Amino acid sequence: MSADVTATSSASSSSSSSKTPRAAASLPPEGRAALRAGVVGNLIDNIHVFLPVTALAPAMLVLAGPAATASTGALIIVAMLFGRPAGGVVFGRLADRLGRTRTTRVAIAGTALCALAIAATPTHALLGPGTVVLILVLRFLCGIFVAGEYSAAIPLAMEWSAPRRRGLMSGLILSMAPWAQAAIAFTVALTLALLGPAQYAAWGWRVLFVVGAALSVGMLIYYSRHVVDAPVRSAAAPATTRPPRLRAVLGGRWAGAFWAAFVLMTGLWLLTDSTVLLLTARLGTDSSLTASAVPVVMGIAAIAQALAMAVAGHLSSLVGRRRLLTCWGVSAMLLGPLLWWGAVHAPTLAVAALLAALLQAATVSGYGPIAAYLSERFPAEVRSTGYGSAYSLSLVLPALYPFYVPALEPWLGRDGTVIGMVVLGGLLVIVGARLGPRLGPRELDAPLEEVTR
């Protein structure tokens, strides 16, 4: 912690609010380290997010017993999704009060411990129904820590980023989510092929969680040695100043920024659930693809999403964040339903992969500028609180899809229900974007604290 304070205080004494590292020709080593940590850290973060979605499915019979159903896997996913709002609020507040790097280190350590605990979870034969209960608890805790990581580390990366590169860095950081999804999909498929289903279910899946924990430990060491808080934080608010409370974000001075971002993010989470989670499930149950082909299709789609997401982040600096997000919402509403239906009912693996790739590029790649957009909506003293709350609280209603999708299917149909989610998600993205500020390239090409004014 002393290193963080020393770095920020010395930088703030030699820099004014109009002359920050973002305006400099090159970043200091600490700034470059923070940007690298933002990219790699978010990759590792999302490995922990997506690992159970794919890695536990082939071992579900061993973990949950003969009564295992598709809803068991859905509950494991939902458990983490419900942990993330709590983590976003709690750790966002801590990051604004105690510092971004200190909070990130705590969150990384917690994530690693949760992954190791899941790797050591007894099977259903030893613990009975308690196995699933234990995994649900651990996934909930992991969700808290994962949200703590992105609520602190991503705003820190945006604070260190040069203005003209903020959109690009946002796209690169958030594109790590689909890269993680693709890496896990291909790794699980390869591990299954090498070990066979029986050995994978017996112990192979545990190795993947141990590897995830080891990656987090490596990132913790890197953060501890190389990353410090950005000077902008101490320049905007002295270390002795207590940051405003959460209610100032939800219903006070920054309520307008929060609720506009909340609507926007709710739309993006609906698109995520429908075009990533539900698409994966429906390809396994409703399509003509084999079980081993589904991870391949989703892996290819994730790569397309990652590339489009990075492009979207950079484009937002050239055309403006609001304009780009509005266009992506329109794309999701118009193209999303057709591409989703086509992917599920595709006659071959190649066609399914192509349509799934186009679907994710046209919908969830709109996340590209979000790291920059949310960081620009809140000043330094509440940036992590605002970022973590808007990003995480908005996923609660979309995360309930395992409950409302079956209830809506008798009225809207099996395909129509998910397509309706895609259309609603795109509409909310448009509405949320239009509620935000109209900042063009000239306004965005300024230090972060000037954009938030």
N, C-alpha and C positions, 0 to 999 in steps of 0.2 A: 504494500500500500504506500509506503514511504516513497518508493520510486515513482509511483503514479503522481503523488502530490508534488514531488520535486520537479518532475517533467512538466506538469501543467502550470505550476506557479512560475517557473523560469520562463516558459514560453509566453505566458500571459503578460509578464512584466516587460517583455521586449517586443510585444506585438499589440497593436490596437485592434478593435473589432473590424476594421476595414482592411487590415493586413494580417491575414491568417495563413496557416499552411496551405489552405485550399487555393489561395491566390498566388502562392509561390510558384516558381518555375518547376521546382522538383520537391518532392516530399522528403522529409527526414526519414531515417531508417525506421523509427517508431511508426510513422504513418504508413510506410510500405508494408511493414509487418502487420498492422491492423487490417489493411486491405486484403493481404494474403490470408490472414486468419478468418476474415469475413467470408471469403470464397470457400476455402477448404473446410472451415468450421461448419458452414451451412450444408456442405456435402455430407459431413459426418452426422450432423444434426438430423438430416433427412434419411440417412441410412437407418437410424433408430426409429424414425417415423414409419417407414415403409417395410422394415424387416419382418415384422409379424404378419403383415398383409399377405406376403408371398411365402416366407420361410416356414411358418407354422402350419399352413394349410395341408401339406403332405403328411404331417405328423399329428394331425388333429385326433385321429382314432386312438393313438397312444396316449395323448394328453388328456382328452376329454372322455374316452371310453366309447362303448358302443352307442351311447345316446347322443354322440356328437352330431350336430346339424350345421347347416350353413349359418344359422343364427348365432351359433357359438363363436365362429370366426368374426361375425359382424360385431358382437359384443366386445371382443378384444380390441377391435378397431375403435369402437365408440368410447371405450374406457380411456384410451389415451386422448381422444378428442375432448373429452370432458375435463381432463387434467390440464389441458393447455390454457383455457380461460383463467383458471386460478393462478397458473404460473405466470401468464402474461401480466396480470394485475399486480401480483405480489413482487415478482422479480423486476418488473418495470419500475415500480416504486422504489425498490432497493437500488436499482441502477442509477436513478436520478439522485438518490440521497447519498449512496456510498461510493459511487463510481462505476463506470461501465465494465472495466477490466476485472475489478474485484468480484463483482456480481457474476460475470461470465465464468470465472474460475470455479466458483461454487456450483453453478449450474452444470458445468461440464463434469465435475466430479460426481454429482448426483446421477447424471445420465449413465456414466460408466458403471456405477454400482448397481443400478437397476438392471442393466443388460447382463451383468455377471450373475445377479440373483435369478434372472429368468433362465440363464444357461444351466443353473444348478437346480431348477425346479424338479421335484419328484414326478414320476409318471402317475397316470390314473390308477395303475395297479397298486401303487404304494399309498397314495393319498386320497384316492377316490375323487368325488366332486371338488374336494379342496384344491386339487391341482388347478382347475379353471379359475376358482376364486382367487388363488394366490397370483396367477398370471394377470387377472383383471386388476388387482390391487397394485401390482408392480407396474403395469402399463399406465395406470392412472398417475402414479408417482413420476414415471418417466415423462409423461405429458407435461407435468409441472416443470420439471427441469429443462426439457427441450424448449418450452416456451420462454423460460428464463434465459436460455442462450440467445435466441434470436431477438428478444426484447432488449438485450444489452449490446450484443456484438454487432448486429446489423446497423443500428443507429450510430454506433461508434465508427464503423467503416464509412458511413455517409458523412460523418463529421470530419474525417480525415480526407475524404475524396476531393479532388479538384472539381470546381463547378462544372466545367464542360464534360467531365468524365463521370459525373454523378449518375446520370441515366444509364450509361454503359456499365458502370460498376454494379448498379442495382440489377440490371439484367443478368450479369454474370453471376452475382451472388444467388439470386433467386432461381436461376437456371440449374443450380446444383440439385434442386429437388427432383426434377425429372432425370438428371444424370444418376442420382442415387437410385431412383426407381428402376432405371435401365440396368444399372450394375447389379442390383439385387435380383432382378428377374433373370438375367443371364447366369449369375452365379448359382442361383437355386437350380436352374435347369441343368447346368453343368454338374453340380454336386449330385443331383438325382441320377444323372446318367452314369457317373463314376461309381457311386456307392450302391445304387439300386434303391427302390422304395423302402425295403425292410430296414436296411442299415441306416438310411437317411432318417427314418422315423425313430429308430432306436437311439441314435446319438449324433448323426450328421448335422441336424439343425442346431444343436448346441454349439458346435464349432463356430457357426456364423455369428451367434450372439457374443461369443468370446472375442472374435475378431472385431466386432463393433465396439466392444468395451476397450480393447487395446487401441483402436483408433482414437477414441476419446481421451485416453490417457496420454497419447502422443500430443494431441492438441492442447491438453492441459499444460504439459511441459513447455510447449512453444509459447503459449499465452503468458505463462509465468516468467519466461526469460526475455521476451521480445516486445510485448504489446503494452502500451500505456494509454491513459485517457488523452483525448485530444485537447489542445489548449482552449478551444472555443468554449468548452464547458466551464472552465474556471473564469474565462473572460466574461461570459454572460451572467454567471451567478457565482459569487464567492463560495468557497467550500463550507463556510460556516453558516450559509443561508439555507434554511430548511425549505425544500421544494414544496410547492402547493400540494394540497391533498387531492385524492382521486376525484372527489366530488367537483373540484374545479374543472376537471376534464370532462366529466359526464354531464354536469348540469350547470357549470359556471362559465368562466371566461372563454374556455376552449370548447364548449359544448357543440357549437356549430361545426367546427372542424371534426370533432369526434363523430357526430351522428352522420355527417356526409360520408366519412370514411367507413363507418359501420355499415351503411347501406351498400356501398361499393363492395366491401369485403364479403358481405353476406352473399351477394351475387356471385363473386368469384368462388366462394366455398361451395355454393350449389353446383356450379360448373365443375368443380373438382370432384365432388361426390358422384355426379352423374357421368362424367366422361373419363374418370380414372377408376374409382372404386366400383361403381355399379357396372361400368363397361367390362371390367375384369371379371366380375361375377357372371354377367350375362353371356360373355363369350364362352365361359365354362359350362353353362347350363342350356343356353338357347341357340348356340351356333353349331355349325358342323365341324368345328375345330376339335382336335384331340386335346387332352389335358396338357400334354407337353408342348403343344403349339401356342397355347394362350400366353405363357410368359414371353415367348418370342415375339408375338404380335405386340404385346404391351411394351416390351423393351424397345422395339423399333419406333413405336409411337412416342415413347418418352424421349428418345434421341431427337426426333423432329420437334417435340415440344421445347426441349432445351435450347436448340438452335434458334427457334422462332422467339423464345423468351428473351434471349440476349439481344437479338435484333430489335425487339419491341422496346427494350429498355433504352437503347441508343436512339431509336427513332423519336422517343418521347422528348429528348433534348432538342431535337431538330424541329418538331412540329408542335410541341407543348404537351404536357401530361394529360390535360383534360380532353383535348382533341383526340389523342391516340386511344385513351381508354373508352371514349365514346364510340369510336370506330370499331374497337374490339368487341364492345357490347352488341353493336349492330351485327357484326360478323357472327357472334355466337347465336343470336336470335334467328338469323336467316339461314346460315349454313349448318349450324350445329345439329338441328333435328334431322336433316337429310343425311348428314355424314354418320350420325350415331346409328340410325336405322340401317344404313348401308353396311356399316362395319359388323353389326350383329348378325345380319343376314347374308353376309358375303359368301360366295360359293367356294372360295379357296383361301388358303393362308395368305398368299400374296395380295389379294384384293382386300382382305380384312386388315392387313398391316398398313396398306396404303391409305385406306379410308380412316383407320384409327389415327394414323399420323396426321392426316389433314384435319381431323376432328380436333385433336389436341392443339394443333397449331392455330386453329380458328377460334378457340375458346380459352383454355386456361393459360395460353401463352401471354394473355393480357396481364399476368402477374409481373411481367418484365420490369415496368417502372415503379412497382409498388413500394420497394424499399426506399427509393428516393422520394416518392410522392408522400408517404406517411411521415418520413423524417422532415420534410419541408412544411408539413402542416402544424407542427408543434415546436416551440422554442426549446432551447437546451434544458431548461430547468424541469420540463415535463415531457421531454421527447420520448424517453423510454416508456414512461407511463402511458402516454398517448399511443405510441406505436404498439406496445404489448396489448393494451386494452382493445384498440380498434381491430387489430389483427386477430386476436384470440376470442374475444367475447362474441364476435360476429359468427363464429363457427358453431355456436351452440345449436341454433335452430336447424341449420343444414345437417348437423351431425345426428339428428334424430331420424334420419331417413329410414333406418331399418324398421321403424315403427309406423311411419306414415305412408311409406311406399306400398306395403301390402294392403293398407286400409283404402288407398285410392285406386288400386288396380281394378276392383270390380266396376268402377265408374269410368275410369279413363283407359283401361286396358293395360296390359303388361308393358308394351312399348310406349303407349301414350303417356303413362305416368312419368317415365324417365324423360321423355321428350318435353313434357310440360315443365319439368325441373330445369332443363336446358334453356327453354324460352324465358322462364322467370328469372333465371340467373343472368342471362344477357340483359333483360330489361332493368334489373336492379343495378347492374354495372353502369348502364347508361344514366339512370337517375342519379346514382351516387356521384358519377363523374361530373354531371351538369350542376350538382350542388356545390362542387368545389370551385376553387379560384381559377380564373382564366389567366394563366401564366404562360407567356410565350417564350421563345428561345432567349430573347434579350433579358427578360426578368429572371429566367432560370440560370443564366450565366453570371451568377453572383454568389458570394459566400453564403453558406447555409443560413446563418442567422439573419441575413438581409432578406432572404426569400421568405422567411417565416413572419416577417413583420406585416 
